[in-house]
Amino acid sequence: MKWITRSHVHVDRVACPWLIKRFIDSEAQFLFVPKSQVAEVAKKEGAIPFDSPGVELDHEGDLCTFDVIIKHYGLTDKALLRMARIVNAADTNRFVIDPLAAGLEAIAVGFSLRFPDDKKNLEYQFEVYDALYAWCRLEIVSE
């Protein structure tokens, strides 16, 4: 399936494709377009839009799109839910919610500077999210 979001990925627009590929649609293809073109290109391409104003899979109140996708697809993996707290805090700039959030934000900024191409950025950052998820799994076991 094709998925589409705004270009110039950052925390939520990296975390969501990672979540989609790892837990929802392993064959997902991602399209990145300017915010003003998301709806038009989504319709033309038959793509599922996310993390863009006015679409179903977008922020809801205090929930970032990562949280909304987890809720929408009924995902209950405890490590994933732990990871969601970190992603939410980083994406919403509420770093007091989770001590790891500021680090994730810093990593996102660094990768955006090093890899301005969205697909290349995802390619490299998926390793970060795989590692973060592994850490979350370990933390859940030790609770």
C-alpha atoms as one frame of an Amber mdcrd trajectory, in Angstrom:
protein
   0.000   0.000   0.000   1.078   3.589  -0.544   1.197   6.030   2.357   1.706
   9.782   2.058   2.734  12.612   4.333   4.391  16.008   4.340   7.961  16.298
   3.163  10.895  17.292   5.393  10.418  14.471   7.887  10.975  14.934  11.584
  10.149  12.870  14.685   6.528  11.864  13.960   7.048  11.538  10.203   9.916
   9.126  10.820   8.336   7.251  13.709   5.075   6.682  11.804   6.655   5.103
   8.713   8.763   2.923  11.039   5.582   1.882  12.896   3.724   1.220   9.649
   6.545  -0.896   8.170   7.199  -2.874  11.348   3.638  -3.424  12.635   1.030
  -2.671   9.953   2.222  -2.924   6.344   5.641  -4.464   5.724   5.351  -3.665
   1.996   4.464   0.007   2.569   5.703   2.601   0.099   6.003   6.190   1.306
   5.433   9.383  -0.629   6.576  12.771   0.661   5.071  15.934  -0.771   4.574
  19.559   0.278   1.798  19.966   2.861  -0.442  21.717   0.311  -0.314  18.661
  -1.997  -0.958  15.805   0.449  -4.727  15.496  -0.168  -4.462  15.844  -3.944
  -1.612  13.352  -4.367  -3.187  10.926  -1.865  -6.339  10.809  -3.968  -4.420
  10.511  -7.253  -2.118   7.748  -5.934  -4.673   5.948  -3.756  -2.363   6.542
  -0.790  -3.249   6.681   2.892  -2.431  10.149   4.227  -0.940  10.616   7.696
   0.508  13.388   9.867  -1.015  16.142   7.796  -3.751  18.618   8.775  -7.277
  17.459   8.031  -6.552  13.748   7.557  -7.821  10.919   9.734  -4.372   9.792
  10.914  -3.114  13.050  12.391  -2.646  14.581  15.830  -5.674  14.371  18.150
  -5.462  16.592  21.216  -2.320  15.541  23.114  -1.806  12.509  20.881   0.756
  12.718  18.108   0.177  10.787  14.894   2.272   7.854  16.159  -0.216   7.503
  19.053  -3.195   7.898  16.721  -1.955   5.139  14.402  -1.376   2.814  17.369
  -4.928   3.497  18.561  -6.448   3.246  15.067  -4.895  -0.172  14.412  -5.460
  -1.484  17.952  -1.787  -2.160  18.650  -1.121  -3.252  22.228   2.550  -4.279
  22.307   3.829  -2.964  25.668   7.265  -2.013  24.338   5.605  -0.123  21.494
   3.422   1.746  23.973   6.538   2.645  25.984   8.146   3.886  22.801   5.032
   5.937  22.046   5.566   7.963  25.242   9.050   8.905  24.047   7.904   9.745
  20.509   4.957  11.776  21.764   7.079  13.814  24.164   9.688  14.480  21.466
   7.167  15.325  18.759   5.074  17.636  20.921   8.070  19.347  22.551   6.935
  18.217  26.010  10.296  16.863  27.073   9.307  16.721  30.753   6.986  13.805
  29.944   9.887  11.489  29.149  13.613  11.970  29.794  14.563  10.318  26.478
  12.490  12.714  24.357  15.078  15.483  24.112  17.624  12.974  22.821  15.220
  11.699  20.175  14.522  15.278  19.081  18.261  15.975  18.832  18.759  12.831
  16.762  15.912  13.847  14.438  17.445  17.290  13.881  20.874  15.794  13.234
  19.564  13.285  10.706  17.577  16.015   8.931  20.756  18.049   8.560  22.788
  15.079   7.349  20.116  13.555   5.090  17.673  16.145   3.714  16.239  13.549
   1.303  13.244  12.093   3.160  13.632   8.509   1.926  17.352   8.455   2.721
  16.586   9.955   6.133  14.100   7.151   6.855  16.564   4.534   5.692  19.106
   5.649   8.292  16.708   6.545  11.087  14.860   3.211  10.977  17.996   1.754
  12.595  17.603   4.266  15.431  13.958   3.331  15.907  14.756  -0.389  15.782
  17.323   0.180  18.526  14.923   2.313  20.574  12.231  -0.359  20.281  14.740
  -3.022  21.404  15.590  -0.875  24.434  11.872  -0.438  25.188  11.401  -4.216
  25.047  14.229  -4.632  27.541  12.822  -1.945  29.817   9.351  -3.556  29.795
  10.845  -6.924  30.833  12.654  -5.307  33.765   9.528  -3.597  35.131
